[in-house]
């Protein structure tokens, strides 16, 4: 078994085809919402990604087959006055789970973040996703808090 992890090139048709396949696979998983990507997303995502200077994707392949994805967004920490990288989407195709692919995706993203001079990596995880939480803890992630008396940060959203 050969595993390859690369930073996707949004100009490369194979990379973008694989990106859409992997993201759709994630979207259809219960942890991704349980529904396929919308027609709009399928038709506009790649062109919109090409216009973003603060987004990158890491793809994992097993024996040439798309196996895992990490879509990342570069943000900025005002407290550290440095960029940071947020894992926006992380997923491994069910058939390729438990083969260390998440670890390899995280290693690649961490190297990219270090090369960019980032101060930290961030991510969100569903409270009930114990498998992902265990994987993230192995990678050194922990809940975010400034003062234990105030508790951990909570991720909220408001759809527009």
BELZIJO-V982877 format. One record per residue. N is the residue number from 0. RES is the residue in three letters. PSI is psi in whole degrees, 0 to 359 (999 if undefined). Layout:
# BELZIJO-V982877
((N	RES	PSI) (N	RES	PSI))
This chain:
# BELZIJO-V982877
((0	UNK	130) (1	UNK	126) (2	UNK	130) (3	UNK	134) (4	UNK	126) (5	UNK	158) (6	UNK	127) (7	UNK	148) (8	UNK	113) (9	UNK	353) (10	UNK	349) (11	UNK	117) (12	UNK	322) (13	UNK	318) (14	UNK	316) (15	UNK	325) (16	UNK	315) (17	UNK	322) (18	UNK	310) (19	UNK	319) (20	UNK	311) (21	UNK	320) (22	UNK	321) (23	UNK	320) (24	UNK	317) (25	UNK	315) (26	UNK	324) (27	UNK	344) (28	UNK	150) (29	UNK	327) (30	UNK	346) (31	UNK	6) (32	UNK	343) (33	UNK	13) (34	UNK	147) (35	UNK	162) (36	UNK	146) (37	UNK	159) (38	UNK	318) (39	UNK	311) (40	UNK	314) (41	UNK	327) (42	UNK	341) (43	UNK	345) (44	UNK	309) (45	UNK	314) (46	UNK	321) (47	UNK	323) (48	UNK	321) (49	UNK	334) (50	UNK	353) (51	UNK	124) (52	UNK	352) (53	UNK	23) (54	UNK	141) (55	UNK	160) (56	UNK	139) (57	UNK	132) (58	UNK	143) (59	UNK	139) (60	UNK	140) (61	UNK	117) (62	UNK	41) (63	UNK	356) (64	UNK	138) (65	UNK	128) (66	UNK	332) (67	UNK	159) (68	UNK	146) (69	UNK	111) (70	UNK	129) (71	UNK	147) (72	UNK	129) (73	UNK	126) (74	UNK	201) (75	UNK	132) (76	UNK	114) (77	UNK	328) (78	UNK	325) (79	UNK	347) (80	UNK	38) (81	UNK	160) (82	UNK	163) (83	UNK	163) (84	UNK	128) (85	UNK	127) (86	UNK	109) (87	UNK	318) (88	UNK	134) (89	UNK	127) (90	UNK	148) (91	UNK	133) (92	UNK	137) (93	UNK	317) (94	UNK	343) (95	UNK	8) (96	UNK	158) (97	UNK	32) (98	UNK	13) (99	UNK	12) (100	UNK	320) (101	UNK	316) (102	UNK	316) (103	UNK	320) (104	UNK	313) (105	UNK	321) (106	UNK	317) (107	UNK	314) (108	UNK	318) (109	UNK	320) (110	UNK	318) (111	UNK	316) (112	UNK	318) (113	UNK	318) (114	UNK	331) (115	UNK	357) (116	UNK	26) (117	UNK	153) (118	UNK	338) (119	UNK	166) (120	UNK	142) (121	UNK	162) (122	UNK	165) (123	UNK	149) (124	UNK	142) (125	UNK	139) (126	UNK	321) (127	UNK	1) (128	UNK	75) (129	UNK	325) (130	UNK	312) (131	UNK	318) (132	UNK	319) (133	UNK	318) (134	UNK	317) (135	UNK	322) (136	UNK	321) (137	UNK	330) (138	UNK	0) (139	UNK	6) (140	UNK	151) (141	UNK	163) (142	UNK	149) (143	UNK	127) (144	UNK	148) (145	UNK	318) (146	UNK	118) (147	UNK	332) (148	UNK	335) (149	UNK	349) (150	UNK	179) (151	UNK	153) (152	UNK	148) (153	UNK	134) (154	UNK	123) (155	UNK	165) (156	UNK	159) (157	UNK	111) (158	UNK	141) (159	UNK	999))
